[in-house]
Amino acid sequence: MACGRAPSNAYVSGRFRMSANCTTSRSCRRLQGSVVVARATSTVERIRKICLALPEVTERPSHGAPTFFVRGKSTFVTVWADGHHDHTFPHLWCAAPAGAQEMRIAEDPDRIFRPPYVGHRGWIGVRLDGKPDWAQVEELCEDAYRTVAPKTLIAQLDDPLSLTSSRSAGTSERKRS
């Protein structure tokens, strides 16, 4: 151990993790960085699971960040796992219905914010650091989807039993009774 500190009881990537305040050695800083990367990856995976469960959603990078689209066209969620510009914390941007931005920010100003670039269009930013309320994140992602999705897909979301999904073809068909 280059820094001389005793390892904590956490075990990461086959090595002991040094104490959180240890930044004296390069090996400690590198190991702490791997913990941050693992956290960011699990956050993106969780958002991915939420968004890809919605009808006809695709994912591709946009501006270097995982971004989710309805039918490959309309963006509804972008995940900034490592932060973006002045917001150095993990967060996501999501579309929101008219008037929701002000209401959501007033309800939870420590977690919800007006993001740059898209905030003027009513989008909201959601901090994902600390312990995010994943039920709230799921609700916000679904609201974002409903904001940009066509009525036919919203109907599919509201009544999933009346539709069968052929995700491999990227289309949905009504069941014949």
Secondary structure, 3 states (H helix, E strand, C coil): CCCCCCCCCCEECCEECCCCCCCCCHHHHHHHHHHHHHHHHHHHHHHHHHHHCCCCEEEEEECCEEEEEECCCEEEEEEECCCECCECCCEEEECCCCCHHHHHHHHCCCCEECCCCCHHHCCEEEECCCCCCHHHHHHHHHHHHHHHCCHHHHHHHHCHHHEEEECCCCEEEECCC
